[in-house]
Amino acid sequence: MKLHEKVALITGASRGIGRAIALAFAKEGANIIVNYSKNDSKAKEVVKLANSFGVKAIMVKADVSNPVQVEEMERIVREKFGKLDIIVNSAGIMMRHPLEEVPYDEWRRVIEVNLSGTFYVMRSFFKLMAESGGGSIINIASVSGFLPTVRSGAYSPSKAGVIMLTKLAAVEWGKYKIRVNAICPGPVETDLLKEEFTEEELRIRRNLIPLGRLGKAEDIAKLALFLASDDSSYITGAAFVIDGGMTPSYYLLTEKFLRSVKTQPD
């Protein structure tokens, strides 16, 4: 097993990408900490499924945007496991408004969860990971960190910040044998995406992706498993785009648009 006897913390692990990563890690032998902020029943379900793979799994409720709660989570992990080998910062939120309409408190909330929350977790657990002989930190960013996602308010800026935070930490913490990488998904079929887009909007987005489908949480989990394991032992400071070919498809989309215009009746 790729992660036998490793200890992994996954934030936002009660659903979506975080859940898929937690279960993929458990299947490969990692003991896991399921972090969540709201839904106890979903977190318990992930813990139960993880335990079925024969590993130790616990759940810790903490809002990653609250550094006091994050520090308490570190204390619990240190007490229960005594070490930490892997961190996946998966907790994230999106609130959709054009920039000129973004409420100030909403801007602060998205930045606090997506960017500051990632930093708080990294900073709080740095010492434990360094004491453990190093490890792998995987930050879930987004292609929105490279491409401005219109009407997404603070989301694109927050994810751009996560990518730069990843690179900075990789450079500063390499001497501690801590690798830091980012995963930048395109559209992934999760509750978060379904909450923000209608089914018709999702259908259109599928048609615009070269591979013809939205991503699945399990697609992201497979990449996270690679980055968490020794298979990627010489990779740090990288931001991996996983989007079905969406990001480089500008000219393909332009061609599709031009064809549609030509077929429109006068």
C-alpha positions as CSV (number, residue, x, y, z in Angstrom):
1,M,0.0,0.0,0.0
2,K,1.3,3.4,-1.0
3,L,0.5,5.2,2.3
4,H,0.9,2.3,4.9
5,E,1.1,3.7,8.4
6,K,1.1,7.3,7.2
7,V,-1.0,9.9,9.1
8,A,-3.0,12.3,6.9
9,L,-5.2,15.3,7.7
10,I,-7.8,16.2,5.2
11,T,-9.8,19.4,5.7
12,G,-13.3,19.7,4.3
13,A,-13.4,15.9,4.3
14,S,-17.0,15.3,5.0
15,R,-18.0,15.8,1.3
16,G,-16.9,16.3,-2.2
17,I,-13.2,16.2,-3.1
18,G,-12.1,16.1,0.5
19,R,-14.2,13.0,1.1
20,A,-12.9,11.2,-2.0
21,I,-9.3,12.0,-1.0
22,A,-9.8,10.8,2.6
23,L,-11.2,7.4,1.4
24,A,-8.6,7.0,-1.3
25,F,-5.9,7.5,1.4
26,A,-7.5,5.2,3.8
27,K,-7.7,2.5,1.1
28,E,-4.0,2.8,0.7
29,G,-3.3,2.3,4.4
30,A,-3.2,5.9,5.8
31,N,-4.7,6.7,9.2
32,I,-6.8,9.8,8.6
33,I,-8.1,12.8,10.4
34,V,-11.5,13.9,8.9
35,N,-11.8,17.6,9.4
36,Y,-15.2,19.2,8.9
37,S,-17.0,22.3,10.0
38,K,-20.8,21.5,10.0
39,N,-22.1,18.1,9.1
40,D,-21.5,15.6,11.9
41,S,-23.4,12.8,10.2
42,K,-21.5,13.0,6.9
43,A,-18.2,13.2,8.8
44,K,-19.1,10.1,10.8
45,E,-20.0,8.3,7.5
46,V,-16.5,9.0,6.1
47,V,-14.9,7.8,9.4
48,K,-16.9,4.6,9.3
49,L,-16.0,3.9,5.7
50,A,-12.3,4.6,6.4
51,N,-12.3,2.3,9.3
52,S,-13.6,-0.5,7.1
53,F,-10.2,-0.4,5.3
54,G,-8.6,-1.4,8.6
55,V,-7.0,2.0,9.4
56,K,-7.6,4.4,12.3
57,A,-9.8,7.4,11.5
58,I,-11.0,10.2,13.7
59,M,-13.2,13.2,13.0
60,V,-12.3,16.7,14.2
61,K,-14.7,19.6,13.9
62,A,-13.0,22.9,13.2
63,D,-13.6,25.9,11.1
64,V,-10.3,26.4,9.2
65,S,-10.9,30.1,9.1
66,N,-10.6,30.3,12.8
67,P,-6.9,29.9,13.9
68,V,-7.8,29.1,17.5
69,Q,-9.9,26.1,16.3
70,V,-7.1,25.0,14.0
71,E,-4.5,25.2,16.8
72,E,-6.9,23.0,18.9
73,M,-7.1,20.5,16.0
74,E,-3.3,20.4,16.0
75,R,-3.3,19.5,19.7
76,I,-5.8,16.7,19.1
77,V,-3.8,15.2,16.2
78,R,-0.5,15.4,18.2
79,E,-2.2,13.7,21.1
80,K,-3.9,11.0,19.1
81,F,-1.2,10.2,16.5
82,G,2.0,11.9,17.6
83,K,3.0,12.7,14.0
84,L,1.7,13.9,10.7
85,D,2.9,12.9,7.3
86,I,0.3,14.4,4.9
87,I,-2.0,17.5,4.8
88,V,-4.7,18.1,2.2
89,N,-6.2,21.5,2.4
90,S,-9.5,20.8,0.7
91,A,-12.0,23.1,2.6
92,G,-13.3,25.8,0.4
93,I,-16.4,27.9,-0.4
94,M,-17.7,29.9,-3.4
95,M,-20.1,32.8,-3.4
96,R,-21.2,34.3,-6.7
97,H,-21.5,38.0,-7.4
98,P,-20.0,40.4,-9.9
99,L,-17.2,42.4,-8.3
100,E,-19.2,45.6,-8.0
101,E,-21.9,43.8,-6.0
102,V,-19.7,41.6,-3.7
103,P,-20.7,42.3,0.0
104,Y,-17.6,43.1,2.0
105,D,-18.3,40.5,4.6
106,E,-18.7,37.9,1.8
107,W,-15.3,38.9,0.3
108,R,-13.7,38.5,3.7
109,R,-15.4,35.1,4.4
110,V,-14.2,33.5,1.1
111,I,-10.7,34.8,1.5
112,E,-10.6,33.6,5.1
113,V,-11.8,30.1,4.3
114,N,-10.0,29.5,1.0
115,L,-6.7,31.3,1.5
116,S,-6.3,32.2,5.2
117,G,-7.6,28.8,6.2
118,T,-5.1,27.0,4.1
119,F,-2.3,29.1,5.7
120,Y,-3.6,28.6,9.2
121,V,-3.5,24.8,8.8
122,M,-0.1,24.9,7.2
123,R,1.4,27.1,9.8
124,S,-0.2,25.3,12.8
125,F,0.9,21.8,11.7
126,F,4.3,22.8,10.3
127,K,6.2,22.0,13.5
128,L,4.5,18.6,13.9
129,M,5.2,17.7,10.3
130,A,8.9,18.8,10.6
131,E,9.3,16.8,13.8
132,S,7.9,13.8,11.9
133,G,10.7,14.0,9.4
134,G,8.9,15.9,6.7
135,G,5.9,15.1,4.5
136,S,3.6,16.2,1.8
137,I,1.2,19.1,1.8
138,I,-1.4,19.2,-1.0
139,N,-3.5,22.4,-1.4
140,I,-6.7,22.2,-3.5
141,A,-6.6,25.3,-5.6
142,S,-8.5,25.7,-8.9
143,V,-8.0,26.6,-12.5
144,S,-9.8,29.8,-11.3
145,G,-6.5,30.7,-9.8
146,F,-5.1,31.1,-13.3
147,L,-8.3,32.1,-15.2
148,P,-10.6,34.8,-13.9
149,T,-13.9,33.2,-13.1
150,V,-16.4,35.9,-13.8
151,R,-19.1,36.7,-11.2
152,S,-17.2,34.5,-8.6
153,G,-16.3,37.5,-6.3
154,A,-13.3,36.6,-4.1
155,Y,-13.1,33.0,-5.4
156,S,-10.5,33.5,-8.2
157,P,-8.3,35.8,-6.1
158,S,-8.4,33.4,-3.2
159,K,-7.3,30.4,-5.3
160,A,-4.6,32.5,-7.0
161,G,-3.3,33.2,-3.5
162,V,-3.4,29.5,-2.6
163,I,-1.2,28.7,-5.7
164,M,1.4,31.4,-4.7
165,L,1.3,30.3,-1.0
166,T,2.0,26.8,-2.2
167,K,5.1,27.9,-4.2
168,L,6.4,30.0,-1.3
169,A,6.0,27.2,1.2
170,A,7.7,24.8,-1.1
171,V,10.7,27.0,-1.4
172,E,10.9,27.8,2.3
173,W,10.2,24.4,3.7
174,G,12.1,22.2,1.4
175,K,15.0,22.1,3.9
176,Y,12.6,20.4,6.3
177,K,11.8,17.7,3.7
178,I,8.3,19.1,3.4
179,R,6.9,19.0,-0.1
180,V,4.1,21.4,-1.0
181,N,2.1,21.1,-4.2
182,A,-1.3,22.4,-5.5
183,I,-4.0,20.7,-7.4
184,C,-6.0,23.0,-9.7
185,P,-9.3,21.3,-10.7
186,G,-11.6,22.5,-13.4
187,P,-15.3,21.8,-12.9
188,V,-15.9,18.8,-10.7
189,E,-19.2,17.2,-10.0
190,T,-19.6,18.0,-6.3
191,D,-22.3,19.5,-4.1
192,L,-20.4,22.9,-4.2
193,L,-20.7,23.0,-8.0
194,K,-24.3,21.9,-8.0
195,E,-25.2,24.6,-5.5
196,E,-23.7,27.3,-7.7
197,F,-24.9,26.2,-11.2
198,T,-28.1,25.0,-12.7
199,E,-28.3,21.7,-14.5
200,E,-28.6,23.5,-17.8
201,E,-25.4,25.5,-17.0
202,L,-23.7,22.3,-16.1
203,R,-24.8,20.6,-19.3
204,I,-23.3,23.5,-21.3
205,R,-20.1,23.3,-19.4
206,R,-19.8,19.6,-20.1
207,N,-20.1,20.3,-23.8
208,L,-17.3,22.9,-23.7
209,I,-14.7,20.6,-22.1
210,P,-12.6,18.7,-24.7
211,L,-13.0,15.4,-22.9
212,G,-16.7,15.9,-22.9
213,R,-17.4,15.5,-19.2
214,L,-17.1,17.2,-15.8
215,G,-14.4,15.9,-13.5
216,K,-15.2,13.5,-10.7
217,A,-14.0,13.8,-7.1
218,E,-12.2,10.5,-7.6
219,D,-10.2,12.0,-10.5
220,I,-8.8,14.5,-8.0
221,A,-8.2,11.9,-5.4
222,K,-6.0,9.8,-7.7
223,L,-3.7,12.8,-8.3
224,A,-3.7,13.6,-4.6
225,L,-2.6,10.0,-3.9
226,F,0.3,10.4,-6.3
227,L,1.4,13.7,-4.6
228,A,1.0,12.2,-1.1
229,S,3.1,9.1,-1.9
230,D,6.8,8.6,-2.5
231,D,6.0,8.3,-6.2
232,S,6.3,12.1,-6.3
233,S,9.3,12.4,-4.0
234,Y,11.1,14.9,-6.2
235,I,8.1,17.1,-6.9
236,T,7.4,20.3,-5.0
237,G,6.2,23.8,-5.7
238,A,4.1,22.6,-8.6
239,A,0.5,23.4,-9.5
240,F,-1.2,20.6,-11.4
241,V,-4.1,21.5,-13.7
242,I,-6.7,18.7,-13.9
243,D,-9.6,19.9,-16.0
244,G,-10.2,17.6,-19.0
245,G,-8.4,20.0,-21.3
246,M,-10.6,23.0,-20.5
247,T,-7.8,25.6,-19.7
248,P,-6.0,25.3,-23.1
249,S,-9.2,25.2,-25.2
250,Y,-9.6,28.8,-26.1
251,Y,-9.2,28.3,-29.9
252,L,-11.5,25.2,-29.8
253,L,-14.2,27.2,-28.1
254,T,-13.7,30.1,-30.5
255,E,-14.1,27.7,-33.4
256,K,-17.3,26.2,-31.9
257,F,-18.6,29.7,-31.4
258,L,-17.9,30.8,-35.0
259,R,-19.5,27.7,-36.3
260,S,-22.6,28.3,-34.3
261,V,-22.8,31.9,-35.5
262,K,-22.5,30.7,-39.1
263,T,-25.4,28.3,-38.7
264,Q,-27.7,30.9,-37.2
265,P,-30.5,32.0,-39.6
266,D,-30.3,35.6,-40.8
